[in-house]
Amino acid sequence: MTTIDLNVDKNNQIVCYNKYIGILNEKNLKLYNSVGENITDISVDINTAIFSSNIYIKALLGAALVQ
């Protein structure tokens, strides 16, 4: 069974989108596929959130999948 390790000392924002899992913490978004493989890391700098964090992270995941 594949696992994704989380640092419990960090503020992990976790969201699922289709068959992907996104984890945002410390200005880094990690995107995992349905079997737990890390498929991309994106550096993110959020100054002021306009939407709720869950909607914003889903938008980032969608953009990452398009690239």
N, C-alpha and C positions, 0 to 999 in steps of 0.2 A: 504494500500500500504506500502510495506517495504522500508525503506530508509537506507542508509549507511552514517553515519556522518563522515565528514572530518574536520580536524583542518586546517583552512585556513592559519594559521601561519607557517605550516610545508610545506616542499617541497614534495608533494604527487606525486608519479609516478604511474599512473593508466594504467592497461592493461587488455584487455579481451582475454580469451583463451577458445575456445569451449564454454561451458556454465558456465564459471567461471570468476570471476573478482578478480584481484590481485591488492593490494595497497601496495607499498613499500614506507616507510618513516622512517627516523632515525634508520636504521639498523634492521627494522622489516618488514616482508612480511606477510600481512593478506590475506587469501584466502577465498572468499565468493562463495557460490553456486548460482544457477539461481534464487532463491527466497530471496537472501540477507542474508542468515544465514552464520555466520563466522564458517568455518569448520576447519581452522587451522591457527596457528601463527608460523612463523619461524624466528628465529634470523639469520640475514645475515650480514656478515662483508665483504664489498667490498673494497679492497685496490686499485686496478687499474683495471678499466674497459677495457676489450679487445674489446668487441663488442659495438654496440650502446646500450643504456640502454633498449630500447624496446625489442630487441632480447634477452638480458640477462635476463630480467624479465620473458619473456615467457619461457625461459629455466628453470628458478627457479620454475615457476608454473607447468610445466610439471613434474619436479622432485618431487614436493610436492604431486601431484596427484598420482604418482606411489607408494608412501610410504604407 
